[in-house]
């Protein structure tokens, strides 16, 4: 089967296995998701949620992030790792959102990529989860499983995105990528995938 022929079956199987698949980061405002994703780089979502539970009380508005003392912000996010650059990016992004985007996270790829610390993965997550536009979020789970399934043959995240985008309906992309994260954690990790009983096994090129 071609990747396009496999896609509907994969979508259906993941929906059945992970009907509640969604973003695992806790947020209430658009910029909170943006900042949480930045904190999640090289850090677990679970740790980020612990940090932001206090962080979003300490800094309750976008304006409060924009004027934050960087040293104080670094201390608040230290356990997420890479706290120097993350704090710098969050403060700079908050200022850009206020001065150039009216205090709202923008709804286009080009505009999102202008924000400090935002790459295509983050931008696609925002477009899908905040604006419902869809977007192929290529994290380590998506990249690994897409290759194992034979949907692509590349370790380049952008090329994986280009391979998946035309075969996944826009309205399915966000849920599909969130489900891959859950599947990657539970069934298809980098080492020793549990192929027996895998819901995607019938369409997997790498199944042993």
C-alpha positions as a Markdown table, in Angstrom:
| # | Residue | x | y | z |
|---|---|---|---|---|
| 1 | Unk | 0.0 | 0.0 | 0.0 |
| 2 | Unk | 1.1 | 3.5 | -0.7 |
| 3 | Unk | 1.3 | 6.0 | 2.2 |
| 4 | Unk | -1.9 | 7.7 | 0.9 |
| 5 | Unk | -3.7 | 4.4 | 0.9 |
| 6 | Unk | -2.5 | 3.6 | 4.4 |
| 7 | Unk | -3.5 | 6.9 | 5.9 |
| 8 | Unk | -7.3 | 6.4 | 6.4 |
| 9 | Unk | -6.6 | 3.0 | 8.1 |
| 10 | Unk | -4.0 | 4.6 | 10.4 |
| 11 | Unk | -6.2 | 7.5 | 11.3 |
| 12 | Unk | -9.1 | 5.2 | 12.2 |
| 13 | Unk | -6.9 | 2.8 | 14.2 |
| 14 | Unk | -5.4 | 5.6 | 16.2 |
| 15 | Unk | -8.8 | 7.2 | 16.9 |
| 16 | Unk | -10.1 | 3.9 | 18.2 |
| 17 | Unk | -7.0 | 3.3 | 20.4 |
| 18 | Unk | -6.7 | 6.9 | 21.6 |
| 19 | Unk | -10.1 | 8.6 | 21.4 |
| 20 | Unk | -9.2 | 11.4 | 23.8 |
| 21 | Unk | -5.8 | 12.2 | 22.2 |
| 22 | Unk | -4.9 | 15.8 | 22.7 |
| 23 | Unk | -2.2 | 18.2 | 23.8 |
| 24 | Unk | -0.8 | 17.1 | 27.2 |
| 25 | Unk | 0.3 | 20.6 | 28.1 |
| 26 | Unk | -2.0 | 22.5 | 30.5 |
| 27 | Unk | -3.0 | 26.0 | 29.4 |
| 28 | Unk | -5.9 | 28.4 | 29.5 |
| 29 | Unk | -4.7 | 31.2 | 27.1 |
| 30 | Unk | -3.1 | 31.1 | 23.7 |
| 31 | Unk | 0.2 | 32.5 | 24.8 |
| 32 | Unk | 0.3 | 30.1 | 27.7 |
| 33 | Unk | 0.4 | 27.2 | 25.2 |
| 34 | Unk | 3.1 | 29.0 | 23.2 |
| 35 | Unk | 5.3 | 29.4 | 26.3 |
| 36 | Unk | 4.6 | 25.9 | 27.6 |
| 37 | Unk | 5.8 | 24.5 | 24.3 |
| 38 | Unk | 8.9 | 26.5 | 24.5 |
| 39 | Unk | 9.5 | 25.2 | 28.0 |
| 40 | Unk | 8.9 | 21.6 | 26.8 |
| 41 | Unk | 12.0 | 21.6 | 24.6 |
| 42 | Unk | 14.3 | 18.9 | 26.0 |
| 43 | Unk | 11.9 | 18.6 | 29.0 |
| 44 | Unk | 8.8 | 16.4 | 29.7 |
| 45 | Unk | 5.3 | 17.7 | 29.4 |
| 46 | Unk | 4.7 | 16.5 | 32.9 |
| 47 | Unk | 7.5 | 18.6 | 34.3 |
| 48 | Unk | 6.3 | 21.7 | 32.3 |
| 49 | Unk | 2.8 | 21.3 | 33.7 |
| 50 | Unk | 4.2 | 21.3 | 37.3 |
| 51 | Unk | 6.2 | 24.4 | 36.6 |
| 52 | Unk | 3.5 | 26.3 | 34.8 |
| 53 | Unk | 0.9 | 25.6 | 37.5 |
| 54 | Unk | 2.8 | 28.1 | 39.6 |
| 55 | Unk | 4.4 | 30.2 | 36.7 |
| 56 | Unk | 1.0 | 31.3 | 35.3 |
| 57 | Unk | 0.0 | 32.5 | 38.7 |
| 58 | Unk | 3.2 | 34.3 | 39.3 |
| 59 | Unk | 2.9 | 35.9 | 35.8 |
| 60 | Unk | -0.9 | 36.1 | 35.2 |
| 61 | Unk | -0.8 | 38.3 | 32.0 |
| 62 | Unk | 1.1 | 38.6 | 28.8 |
| 63 | Unk | 2.2 | 42.1 | 30.1 |
| 64 | Unk | 3.7 | 40.6 | 33.2 |
| 65 | Unk | 5.8 | 38.2 | 31.1 |
| 66 | Unk | 6.9 | 41.1 | 28.9 |
| 67 | Unk | 8.3 | 43.1 | 31.9 |
| 68 | Unk | 9.6 | 40.1 | 33.8 |
| 69 | Unk | 13.0 | 40.2 | 35.3 |
| 70 | Unk | 15.0 | 37.6 | 33.4 |
| 71 | Unk | 16.8 | 36.3 | 36.4 |
| 72 | Unk | 13.6 | 35.8 | 38.3 |
| 73 | Unk | 12.0 | 34.1 | 35.4 |
| 74 | Unk | 15.0 | 31.8 | 35.0 |
| 75 | Unk | 14.6 | 30.8 | 38.6 |
| 76 | Unk | 10.9 | 30.0 | 38.1 |
| 77 | Unk | 11.6 | 27.7 | 35.1 |
| 78 | Unk | 15.0 | 26.3 | 36.1 |
| 79 | Unk | 13.8 | 22.7 | 36.4 |
| 80 | Unk | 12.7 | 22.7 | 32.8 |
| 81 | Unk | 16.4 | 23.0 | 31.7 |
| 82 | Unk | 18.0 | 25.5 | 29.3 |
| 83 | Unk | 16.4 | 28.2 | 31.4 |
| 84 | Unk | 18.6 | 31.0 | 30.2 |
| 85 | Unk | 17.6 | 30.9 | 26.6 |
| 86 | Unk | 14.0 | 29.9 | 27.4 |
| 87 | Unk | 13.5 | 32.8 | 29.7 |
| 88 | Unk | 15.0 | 35.2 | 27.1 |
| 89 | Unk | 12.8 | 33.8 | 24.4 |
| 90 | Unk | 9.6 | 34.0 | 26.5 |
| 91 | Unk | 10.2 | 37.7 | 27.4 |
| 92 | Unk | 11.1 | 38.6 | 23.9 |
| 93 | Unk | 8.1 | 36.8 | 22.5 |
| 94 | Unk | 5.8 | 38.4 | 25.0 |
| 95 | Unk | 7.0 | 41.8 | 23.9 |
| 96 | Unk | 6.6 | 41.0 | 20.2 |
| 97 | Unk | 3.1 | 39.7 | 20.8 |
| 98 | Unk | 2.1 | 43.0 | 22.5 |
| 99 | Unk | 3.9 | 45.4 | 20.1 |
| 100 | Unk | 3.3 | 43.6 | 16.8 |
| 101 | Unk | 0.3 | 41.3 | 17.2 |
| 102 | Unk | -2.1 | 43.1 | 19.4 |
| 103 | Unk | -1.5 | 40.8 | 22.3 |
| 104 | Unk | -2.7 | 37.7 | 20.5 |
| 105 | Unk | -0.7 | 34.7 | 19.2 |
| 106 | Unk | -0.8 | 35.0 | 15.4 |
| 107 | Unk | -2.7 | 32.5 | 13.2 |
| 108 | Unk | -0.3 | 32.1 | 10.3 |
| 109 | Unk | 2.9 | 30.1 | 9.9 |
| 110 | Unk | 4.9 | 33.0 | 8.6 |
| 111 | Unk | 4.0 | 35.2 | 11.6 |
| 112 | Unk | 4.5 | 32.5 | 14.2 |
| 113 | Unk | 8.0 | 31.7 | 12.8 |
| 114 | Unk | 8.9 | 35.3 | 13.5 |
| 115 | Unk | 8.5 | 34.8 | 17.3 |
| 116 | Unk | 11.6 | 34.0 | 19.3 |
| 117 | Unk | 12.1 | 30.3 | 19.9 |
| 118 | Unk | 9.3 | 29.2 | 17.6 |
| 119 | Unk | 10.0 | 26.6 | 14.9 |
| 120 | Unk | 7.7 | 24.7 | 12.6 |
| 121 | Unk | 6.8 | 22.1 | 15.2 |
| 122 | Unk | 5.6 | 24.8 | 17.6 |
| 123 | Unk | 3.8 | 26.7 | 14.9 |
| 124 | Unk | 1.9 | 23.7 | 13.6 |
| 125 | Unk | 0.9 | 22.9 | 17.2 |
| 126 | Unk | -0.5 | 26.4 | 17.7 |
| 127 | Unk | -2.3 | 26.4 | 14.3 |
| 128 | Unk | -3.9 | 23.0 | 15.1 |
| 129 | Unk | -4.7 | 23.3 | 18.8 |
| 130 | Unk | -5.6 | 27.0 | 19.0 |
| 131 | Unk | -6.9 | 27.8 | 15.6 |
| 132 | Unk | -8.2 | 24.5 | 14.3 |
| 133 | Unk | -6.3 | 24.8 | 11.0 |
| 134 | Unk | -4.6 | 21.5 | 11.2 |
| 135 | Unk | -0.8 | 21.1 | 11.2 |
| 136 | Unk | 1.6 | 18.2 | 11.2 |
| 137 | Unk | 3.6 | 18.4 | 14.4 |
| 138 | Unk | 6.7 | 16.4 | 13.9 |
| 139 | Unk | 8.2 | 15.6 | 17.2 |
| 140 | Unk | 10.5 | 12.6 | 17.9 |
| 141 | Unk | 7.5 | 10.2 | 18.1 |
| 142 | Unk | 6.0 | 11.3 | 14.9 |
| 143 | Unk | 9.3 | 11.2 | 13.1 |
| 144 | Unk | 10.1 | 7.7 | 14.3 |
| 145 | Unk | 6.7 | 6.1 | 13.8 |
| 146 | Unk | 6.1 | 7.7 | 10.4 |
| 147 | Unk | 9.3 | 6.1 | 9.2 |
| 148 | Unk | 8.5 | 2.8 | 10.7 |
| 149 | Unk | 5.1 | 2.8 | 9.1 |
| 150 | Unk | 6.7 | 3.6 | 5.7 |
| 151 | Unk | 5.0 | 6.9 | 5.3 |
| 152 | Unk | 8.4 | 8.5 | 4.7 |
| 153 | Unk | 12.1 | 7.7 | 4.6 |
| 154 | Unk | 13.9 | 10.6 | 6.2 |
| 155 | Unk | 15.1 | 11.9 | 9.5 |
| 156 | Unk | 14.5 | 15.5 | 8.5 |
| 157 | Unk | 11.4 | 16.8 | 10.4 |
| 158 | Unk | 10.5 | 19.2 | 7.6 |
| 159 | Unk | 10.6 | 16.5 | 5.0 |
| 160 | Unk | 8.4 | 14.3 | 7.3 |
| 161 | Unk | 5.9 | 17.2 | 7.6 |
| 162 | Unk | 5.9 | 17.5 | 3.8 |
| 163 | Unk | 5.3 | 13.8 | 3.4 |
| 164 | Unk | 2.4 | 13.6 | 5.9 |
| 165 | Unk | 0.6 | 16.9 | 5.1 |
| 166 | Unk | -0.9 | 15.8 | 1.7 |
| 167 | Unk | -2.1 | 12.4 | 2.9 |
| 168 | Unk | -3.7 | 13.5 | 6.2 |
| 169 | Unk | -6.9 | 15.6 | 6.0 |
| 170 | Unk | -6.4 | 19.0 | 7.7 |
| 171 | Unk | -9.1 | 18.2 | 10.2 |
| 172 | Unk | -7.4 | 15.0 | 11.3 |
| 173 | Unk | -3.8 | 16.2 | 11.5 |
| 174 | Unk | -3.7 | 17.5 | 15.1 |
| 175 | Unk | -5.4 | 14.5 | 16.6 |
| 176 | Unk | -3.3 | 12.1 | 14.5 |
| 177 | Unk | 0.0 | 13.7 | 15.7 |
| 178 | Unk | -1.2 | 13.8 | 19.4 |
| 179 | Unk | -2.2 | 10.1 | 19.1 |
| 180 | Unk | 1.3 | 9.3 | 17.7 |
| 181 | Unk | 2.8 | 10.8 | 20.9 |
| 182 | Unk | 0.7 | 8.5 | 23.1 |
| 183 | Unk | 1.4 | 5.5 | 20.8 |
| 184 | Unk | 5.1 | 6.2 | 20.9 |
| 185 | Unk | 5.2 | 6.3 | 24.6 |
| 186 | Unk | 3.0 | 3.3 | 25.2 |
| 187 | Unk | 3.7 | 0.9 | 22.4 |
| 188 | Unk | 6.3 | 2.1 | 19.9 |
| 189 | Unk | 9.3 | 3.6 | 21.8 |
| 190 | Unk | 12.7 | 4.1 | 20.2 |
| 191 | Unk | 14.0 | 0.9 | 21.6 |
| 192 | Unk | 12.2 | -2.4 | 21.9 |
| 193 | Unk | 8.8 | -1.5 | 20.3 |
| 194 | Unk | 6.0 | -3.8 | 21.4 |
| 195 | Unk | 4.8 | -4.9 | 18.0 |
| 196 | Unk | 2.6 | -7.7 | 19.2 |
| 197 | Unk | -0.9 | -6.4 | 19.5 |
| 198 | Unk | 0.0 | -3.0 | 18.0 |
| 199 | Unk | -3.0 | -1.3 | 16.5 |
| 200 | Unk | -1.0 | -0.1 | 13.6 |
| 201 | Unk | 0.8 | -3.4 | 12.9 |
| 202 | Unk | -1.2 | -4.4 | 9.8 |
| 203 | Unk | 0.2 | -1.3 | 8.0 |
| 204 | Unk | 3.7 | -1.1 | 9.5 |
| 205 | Unk | 6.7 | -1.8 | 7.3 |
| 206 | Unk | 9.0 | -2.3 | 10.3 |
| 207 | Unk | 6.9 | -4.8 | 12.2 |
| 208 | Unk | 9.0 | -7.8 | 13.2 |
